[in-house]
Amino acid sequence: GDGFACDDIDECDTNNGGCAQYCTNTVGSFVCSCDEDYILLEDGFTCFADGEWSGWSGWSDCSVTCGHGIETRTRICDDPPPTGGGDDCVGHDEEIHYCNEGPCPVHGGWSDWLPWSGCSKTCGNGTQFRIRHCDNPWPDYGGDDCVGDEREDRVCKDEECPVYGQWSVWGSWSECSVRCGDGVQQRTRVCDNPAPAHGGLDCFGISTEEQGCEGACEETTVMETTAGPDAQTTQQYILPTTEMD
């Protein structure tokens, strides 16, 4: 009307016209609008929506590789997110589900050692043993056996064994008790092969033996002369040496 040409200004070029989402330029003005899930408030600029959950994610892996565990899944409050003062989503953002991956391997464990057995000998060096069992717990579901020995052995001695005496060999005979005629001679032996010990018995028998012997006599000739009134007589004697002593 006044003869001046007017250029329409695009208000949406500056800061989206102040619209929260979309700005549409009109002749001499502009209009704000929102996505279909939102409501344009009375101020003409603000888009409003209460929060809505997105879909659930897939379940996670079980938290354990054997036995009982848990698996989870999540969702996000972004479909749409709460906007323009809208309420948060109602409910939980995570779900838990129990899972069972099967029995866990049970590794064997040793029980306590049982008492030592009796000594294998009543005297002298013997052996005794003790055992334990792989049952605390038993290995199961592919678990390992116990590590180590099931049996232990050791040397034992309740007491020393009795040693019974045994004779040594006889000694040589002694000289005859006389130099001439009938006498005796002896020989001895000792109970030391071995000697009795630790309550063992002495040797049986005698430690001294005797036997008869005969001394080797030496003869001596003696001349004896006797004088009488009418003549002189000479006699000869043979005497053992002992009779000359």
C-alpha positions as CSV (number, residue, x, y, z in Angstrom):
1,G,0.0,0.0,0.0
2,D,2.6,2.7,0.7
3,G,4.6,1.9,-2.4
4,F,7.5,0.2,-0.5
5,A,8.6,-3.4,-1.2
6,C,9.2,-5.5,1.9
7,D,11.5,-8.5,2.2
8,D,10.3,-11.3,4.4
9,I,12.8,-12.2,7.2
10,D,13.4,-15.9,7.9
11,E,13.2,-15.9,11.6
12,C,14.2,-19.6,11.7
13,D,17.7,-18.7,10.5
14,T,18.5,-17.3,14.0
15,N,18.7,-19.9,16.8
16,N,16.0,-22.0,15.1
17,G,13.6,-19.3,16.0
18,G,13.8,-20.4,19.6
19,C,11.8,-23.5,18.8
20,A,12.7,-26.6,20.8
21,Q,12.6,-28.9,17.7
22,Y,11.4,-27.6,14.4
23,C,10.9,-24.1,13.1
24,T,8.9,-23.3,9.9
25,N,9.1,-19.8,8.4
26,T,5.8,-18.2,7.4
27,V,5.0,-14.9,5.7
28,G,5.9,-12.3,8.3
29,S,6.3,-14.9,11.1
30,F,7.3,-18.5,11.9
31,V,5.8,-21.6,13.6
32,C,7.4,-24.2,16.0
33,S,6.4,-27.8,15.8
34,C,7.4,-31.1,17.4
35,D,7.8,-34.8,16.6
36,E,4.6,-36.9,16.8
37,D,5.6,-38.2,20.2
38,Y,5.7,-34.7,21.7
39,I,3.1,-32.0,22.5
40,L,3.8,-28.4,21.7
41,L,3.1,-26.4,24.8
42,E,1.0,-23.3,24.9
43,D,4.2,-21.1,24.8
44,G,4.5,-22.2,21.2
45,F,8.2,-23.1,21.6
46,T,8.5,-26.0,24.0
47,C,8.0,-29.7,23.1
48,F,6.7,-31.8,25.9
49,A,6.8,-35.6,26.4
50,D,6.9,-38.0,29.3
51,G,9.8,-40.5,29.2
52,E,9.2,-43.9,27.5
53,W,11.4,-46.9,27.7
54,S,13.3,-48.3,24.7
55,G,13.2,-52.0,24.1
56,W,15.1,-54.4,26.3
57,S,18.7,-55.3,25.4
58,G,19.7,-59.0,25.0
59,W,20.5,-61.0,28.1
60,S,24.2,-60.9,29.2
61,D,26.3,-64.0,29.7
62,C,25.9,-65.8,33.0
63,S,28.1,-64.3,35.7
64,V,29.7,-67.7,36.4
65,T,31.0,-70.5,34.2
66,C,29.6,-73.2,36.5
67,G,27.0,-73.4,39.3
68,H,24.4,-70.7,39.9
69,G,24.8,-67.1,38.7
70,I,22.9,-64.3,37.2
71,E,22.4,-62.7,33.8
72,T,21.0,-59.2,33.2
73,R,19.4,-57.1,30.5
74,T,18.9,-53.3,30.4
75,R,16.7,-50.6,28.8
76,I,17.0,-46.9,28.4
77,C,14.5,-44.1,29.0
78,D,14.9,-42.5,25.6
79,D,11.9,-43.4,23.4
80,P,11.3,-40.6,24.0
81,P,13.4,-39.2,26.9
82,P,11.5,-37.0,29.3
83,T,11.3,-33.5,27.7
84,G,9.9,-30.1,28.6
85,G,9.2,-31.1,32.2
86,G,7.8,-34.5,31.3
87,D,8.0,-37.4,33.8
88,D,10.8,-40.0,33.9
89,C,10.0,-43.5,32.8
90,V,8.2,-45.7,35.3
91,G,9.8,-49.0,36.2
92,H,13.4,-50.4,36.4
93,D,16.1,-50.0,33.8
94,E,17.6,-53.5,34.6
95,E,16.2,-57.0,34.9
96,I,18.0,-59.9,36.6
97,H,17.5,-63.5,35.7
98,Y,19.1,-66.5,37.5
99,C,21.1,-68.9,35.4
100,N,22.7,-72.3,36.1
101,E,25.8,-73.4,34.1
102,G,25.9,-76.9,35.7
103,P,27.8,-78.3,38.6
104,C,31.3,-76.9,39.2
105,P,34.2,-79.4,39.4
106,V,34.9,-80.5,42.9
107,H,38.7,-81.0,43.6
108,G,39.6,-83.7,46.0
109,G,40.8,-82.9,49.5
110,W,42.7,-85.1,52.0
111,S,41.1,-86.2,55.3
112,D,43.3,-86.3,58.4
113,W,45.9,-89.0,58.7
114,L,44.7,-92.1,60.5
115,P,46.8,-93.3,63.5
116,W,50.1,-95.2,62.9
117,S,49.9,-98.9,62.6
118,G,51.6,-101.2,65.0
119,C,55.3,-101.9,64.5
120,S,56.0,-104.8,62.1
121,K,58.4,-106.3,64.7
122,T,58.2,-106.7,68.4
123,C,61.8,-105.9,68.9
124,G,64.6,-104.4,66.7
125,N,64.0,-102.2,63.7
126,G,60.6,-102.6,62.0
127,T,58.3,-100.4,60.0
128,Q,54.9,-98.9,60.5
129,F,52.5,-97.0,58.3
130,R,49.5,-94.6,58.3
131,I,47.1,-93.7,55.6
132,R,44.6,-90.9,54.7
133,H,41.7,-90.8,52.2
134,C,40.9,-88.4,49.4
135,D,37.4,-87.8,50.7
136,N,37.3,-84.4,52.2
137,P,35.7,-83.9,49.7
138,W,35.8,-86.7,47.1
139,P,36.7,-85.4,43.6
140,D,33.6,-85.0,41.5
141,Y,32.3,-83.5,38.3
142,G,35.7,-83.7,36.6
143,G,37.6,-82.3,39.6
144,D,41.3,-83.1,40.3
145,D,42.4,-85.9,42.5
146,C,44.2,-85.1,45.7
147,V,47.9,-84.3,45.3
148,G,50.4,-86.2,47.5
149,D,50.8,-89.6,49.0
150,E,48.0,-91.7,50.4
151,R,50.4,-93.7,52.6
152,E,53.4,-92.9,54.8
153,D,55.9,-95.3,56.2
154,R,58.6,-94.9,58.9
155,V,61.1,-97.0,60.8
156,C,60.0,-98.1,64.3
157,K,61.6,-99.9,67.2
158,D,59.7,-101.0,70.3
159,E,62.8,-102.3,72.1
160,E,66.1,-104.0,71.5
161,C,65.9,-107.7,70.7
162,P,67.4,-110.2,73.3
163,V,70.8,-111.4,72.2
164,Y,71.4,-115.1,73.2
165,G,74.9,-116.0,74.2
166,Q,77.0,-118.3,71.9
167,W,80.3,-119.9,72.7
168,S,83.5,-119.0,71.1
169,V,85.7,-121.9,69.9
170,W,87.6,-123.9,72.5
171,G,91.1,-122.7,73.5
172,S,94.2,-124.9,73.3
173,W,94.8,-127.6,76.0
174,S,96.9,-126.5,78.9
175,E,100.1,-128.3,79.9
176,C,99.7,-131.5,81.9
177,S,99.4,-130.9,85.6
178,V,102.4,-133.2,86.4
179,R,105.7,-133.7,84.7
180,C,105.6,-137.5,85.3
181,G,102.8,-139.9,85.7
182,D,99.0,-139.4,85.5
183,G,97.7,-135.8,85.6
184,V,95.0,-133.6,84.0
185,Q,94.9,-130.8,81.5
186,Q,92.3,-128.2,80.8
187,R,90.9,-126.0,78.0
188,T,88.4,-123.2,78.1
189,R,85.9,-121.3,76.0
190,V,84.2,-117.9,76.4
191,C,80.5,-117.0,76.0
192,D,81.2,-114.0,73.8
193,N,80.2,-115.0,70.2
194,P,78.0,-113.0,70.8
195,A,77.8,-112.2,74.5
196,P,74.3,-112.2,76.0
197,A,72.6,-108.8,76.0
198,H,69.1,-107.2,76.4
199,G,67.8,-110.0,78.5
200,G,69.1,-112.8,76.3
201,L,70.1,-116.1,77.9
202,D,73.7,-117.2,78.8
203,C,75.4,-119.9,76.8
204,F,74.3,-123.5,77.6
205,G,77.1,-125.9,78.6
206,I,80.4,-125.7,80.4
207,S,83.2,-123.2,79.9
208,T,86.0,-125.5,81.0
209,E,86.9,-129.1,79.9
210,E,89.4,-131.5,81.6
211,Q,91.0,-134.6,80.3
212,G,93.6,-137.0,81.7
213,C,97.2,-136.7,80.7
214,E,100.5,-138.5,81.4
215,G,103.7,-136.8,82.1
216,A,106.8,-138.0,80.2
217,C,109.0,-139.4,83.0
218,E,112.9,-139.3,82.6
219,E,114.8,-142.3,84.1
220,T,118.0,-141.9,86.1
221,T,120.4,-144.8,86.9
222,V,121.7,-144.9,90.6
223,M,124.5,-147.2,91.7
224,E,124.5,-148.2,95.4
225,T,127.5,-150.1,97.0
226,T,127.1,-151.9,100.4
227,A,130.2,-153.0,102.4
228,G,129.9,-156.2,104.5
229,P,132.2,-158.0,106.9
230,D,133.3,-160.5,104.3
231,A,132.7,-158.6,100.9
232,Q,131.5,-155.5,99.2
233,T,128.1,-155.6,97.2
234,T,127.2,-153.1,94.4
235,Q,123.5,-152.7,93.2
236,Q,122.1,-150.6,90.4
237,Y,118.6,-148.8,90.5
238,I,116.7,-147.0,87.7
239,L,114.5,-144.3,89.2
240,P,112.1,-141.7,87.7
241,T,113.5,-138.2,87.7
242,T,110.7,-137.1,90.1
243,E,112.0,-139.5,92.7
244,M,115.4,-137.8,92.6
245,D,113.9,-134.4,93.4
